[in-house]
């Protein structure tokens, strides 16, 4: 599986305005989602960073084994509120 590119919407300091842009909570500046990330990038938890994310295929679809039942999930899925998330 190819490494996922980091974008502004993968940062905990990002507040979305619409599908293409948002506001950086640190600088209060408008930023495009796909522009270069800054040095203060604070990654939000994603399924790909969880110890329970297993066997991803080439599209990044894998199995979550950290909940009562196993589920298919995408590597880039936001896991910030997941009860089973355990970082690698």
C-alpha positions in Angstrom: 0.0 0.0 0.0 1.3 3.4 -0.9 2.0 5.9 1.9 -0.9 8.3 2.3 0.0 12.0 1.8 -0.5 14.3 4.7 -2.9 17.1 4.1 -4.2 20.0 6.3 -7.4 18.1 7.0 -5.3 15.4 8.7 -4.2 18.0 11.3 -5.9 18.5 14.6 -5.4 22.2 14.2 -7.5 22.4 11.1 -11.1 23.6 11.0 -12.9 22.9 7.7 -14.8 25.7 6.0 -15.8 23.6 2.9 -14.4 20.7 0.8 -11.3 22.7 -0.4 -10.2 24.9 2.4 -10.3 25.6 6.1 -8.8 27.7 8.9 -5.7 26.9 10.9 -6.6 27.2 14.5 -3.0 28.2 15.4 -2.6 31.1 12.9 -6.3 31.8 12.1 -5.3 31.9 8.4 -7.3 30.3 5.6 -5.5 27.3 4.1 -6.2 25.0 1.2 -6.5 21.4 2.2 -4.0 20.1 -0.3 -1.3 22.8 0.2 1.9 22.0 2.0 1.6 21.2 5.7 3.4 23.3 8.3 6.0 22.3 10.9 3.3 22.4 13.6 1.3 19.6 11.9 -0.5 17.6 14.6 -1.8 14.4 13.0 -5.3 13.2 14.0 -5.5 9.5 14.6 -6.3 7.4 11.5 -7.1 3.7 11.2 -3.7 3.2 9.5 -2.0 4.2 12.7 -3.9 1.8 14.9 -2.4 -1.5 16.2 -5.7 -3.2 15.4 -5.7 -2.2 11.7 -4.7 -5.4 9.9 -4.1 -6.7 6.4 -4.6 -3.6 4.3 -4.9 -4.2 0.5 -3.5 -2.0 -2.2 -6.4 0.4 -1.9 -5.9 0.8 1.8 -8.9 -1.3 2.9 -8.1 -3.5 5.9 -9.7 -5.1 8.9 -10.3 -3.5 12.3 -9.8 -6.2 15.0 -10.1 -3.8 18.0 -13.8 -3.8 18.5 -16.2 -6.6 19.6 -16.8 -7.5 15.9 -14.2 -7.3 13.1 -15.0 -4.7 10.4 -13.6 -3.6 7.1 -12.3 -0.1 7.2 -10.2 2.4 5.2 -6.7 3.3 6.3 -7.4 7.0 6.1 -10.6 6.8 8.1 -10.6 9.3 11.0 -10.3 7.3 14.3 -10.3 10.2 16.7 -13.5 9.0 18.4 -12.9 5.2 18.1 -13.2 3.4 21.4 -10.8 0.7 20.2 -8.0 2.9 18.8 -4.5 2.0 20.1 -1.7 3.8 18.4 1.2 1.9 17.0 
